[in-house]
Amino acid sequence: MTLYRNFLIWGVSSSDENEARFLKWKANYYVILDGEISKRGLIAPSLKCLNNQQADYVMRELLDRIFPRLYKEVQTMPKVCKHSTHPS
């Protein structure tokens, strides 16, 4: 993400022509919003890019708080079985 951020903010690119072209092409998928790099979304809103520490925190929150709640809710839902009827 640092490469894209440096390119979008300061226009810093690689000296290698092929790498520079690839960086320009890939950087079009990102935008700087409020000083933070975000991935552009065509239909959905822009997605914030996370560093490793932020990603670990988000994953821990999901695994420790969100998924157990969903699992409990699913366990308490009534079981519905659909029996197919075949004409004899």
C-alpha positions as CSV (number, residue, x, y, z in Angstrom):
1,M,0.0,0.0,0.0
2,T,2.9,2.3,0.6
3,L,3.8,2.3,-3.1
4,Y,0.3,3.3,-4.1
5,R,0.1,5.9,-1.3
6,N,3.4,7.5,-2.3
7,F,2.3,7.6,-6.0
8,L,-1.1,9.1,-5.2
9,I,0.1,11.8,-2.9
10,W,3.5,12.7,-4.3
11,G,3.6,11.1,-7.7
12,V,6.6,9.0,-6.8
13,S,7.1,6.2,-9.3
14,S,9.6,3.6,-10.2
15,S,12.5,4.3,-12.6
16,D,11.7,1.1,-14.5
17,E,9.2,2.0,-17.2
18,N,7.3,-1.3,-17.0
19,E,7.0,-1.0,-13.2
20,A,5.9,2.6,-13.4
21,R,3.2,1.8,-16.0
22,F,2.0,-1.1,-13.8
23,L,1.9,1.2,-10.7
24,K,-0.1,3.9,-12.5
25,W,-2.5,1.3,-13.7
26,K,-3.0,-0.3,-10.2
27,A,-3.1,3.0,-8.4
28,N,-6.2,3.9,-10.3
29,Y,-8.1,1.5,-8.1
30,Y,-7.2,3.6,-5.0
31,V,-8.0,7.0,-3.7
32,I,-6.9,9.1,-0.8
33,L,-9.8,10.1,1.5
34,D,-9.1,12.2,4.7
35,G,-5.4,11.3,4.4
36,E,-6.1,7.5,4.3
37,I,-5.8,5.2,1.3
38,S,-9.1,3.6,0.3
39,K,-10.0,1.2,-2.5
40,R,-12.5,2.7,-5.0
41,G,-15.8,1.0,-5.3
42,L,-18.0,1.3,-8.4
43,I,-21.2,0.1,-6.7
44,A,-20.2,0.0,-3.0
45,P,-18.6,2.8,-1.1
46,S,-14.9,3.1,-0.9
47,L,-13.2,0.5,1.2
48,K,-10.6,1.5,3.7
49,C,-7.2,-0.3,3.3
50,L,-5.9,-1.7,6.6
51,N,-2.4,-2.3,7.8
52,N,-1.5,-5.7,9.4
53,Q,-2.2,-4.5,12.9
54,Q,-5.6,-3.1,12.0
55,A,-6.5,-6.3,10.0
56,D,-5.6,-8.5,13.0
57,Y,-7.8,-6.3,15.2
58,V,-10.8,-6.6,12.8
59,M,-10.4,-10.4,12.5
60,R,-10.2,-10.8,16.3
61,E,-13.4,-8.7,16.7
62,L,-15.2,-10.8,14.1
63,L,-14.1,-14.1,15.5
64,D,-14.5,-13.2,19.2
65,R,-17.7,-11.1,19.1
66,I,-19.7,-11.3,15.9
67,F,-19.5,-15.0,14.9
68,P,-20.4,-16.4,18.3
69,R,-23.5,-14.3,18.4
70,L,-24.5,-15.4,15.0
71,Y,-23.9,-19.0,15.9
72,K,-26.1,-18.7,19.0
73,E,-28.9,-17.1,16.9
74,V,-28.7,-19.9,14.3
75,Q,-28.8,-22.6,17.0
76,T,-32.0,-21.0,18.5
77,M,-33.8,-20.8,15.2
78,P,-36.5,-23.4,14.6
79,K,-35.4,-26.2,12.2
80,V,-37.5,-26.2,9.1
81,C,-37.5,-29.3,6.9
82,K,-39.0,-29.3,3.5
83,H,-40.2,-32.7,2.4
84,S,-40.6,-33.1,-1.3
85,T,-43.7,-34.9,-2.4
86,H,-43.5,-37.2,-5.3
87,P,-46.6,-38.3,-7.1
88,S,-47.1,-42.0,-7.0
